[in-house]
Amino acid sequence: MTANSPLRVTVWNENRHEQDPDHVCRQIYPEGMHGALAEHLAAQEGIEARIATLDEPEHGLSEAVLAETDVLTWWGHMAHEEVAEEVVDRVQRRVLDGMGLIVLHSAHLSKVFLRLLGTSGILRWRDVGERERLWVIEPGHPIVRGVGECIDLPQTEMYGERFDIPKPEAILFISHFEGGEVFRSGCTWQRGRGRIFYFRPGHETFPIYRNEQVLRVITNAVRWAAPVNPGRDEVRQIS
Ligand code: ZN
């Protein structure tokens, strides 16, 4: 990526709820969650978006696709185990070399997230459609630009602490749920040369990826995670 070339985003989704004819996800997202996110991102200035899904060869993430990806977004839920280790290795390598990674919602248990962070990703949850407010606690961070004080979601699945993640470099949102739990809903890390952002919203039975503020955060995050100085460090003997 150079200053004038577009940011190349690959939106990955396991795309399984979307294939179930009786799943409400199909009514909310006829184009799939990946389709909704890619369409939104592609409409933003300077961003190109493509989609990739689990059932494609190599899950749509061949060496060639990843070589042309500046930032990868990842949504998974019911099929984490079906993701091939070879593809996890490849994504990890690309992040260490500088590719950005945006991890969404239930991808807290995805192989790529756990590989890169090294913890269990375990949390507490409850799915009764309760209200969530995500409070912005770092208003000066580029990922929350234009978001305001809080994102108010009338109906979501609850994720509660403790969330087993390594200490984040920045915590941008703390969620409060109607049932009383709290959660670190927007966290950043760096691994190698790559930037990683975990963002909690996105349960498949509510229209979360139709919310303007949620989409703004994801767009900001994609721009923030753009590679700064990509490349591979090699072991070198110095004379
Ligand atoms: Zn969920």
Boltz pocket constraint, residues with backbone or C-beta under 6 A from the ligand:
constraints:
  - pocket:
      binder: B
      contacts: [[A, 105], [A, 106], [A, 157], [A, 202], [A, 203], [A, 204]]
      max_distance: 6.0
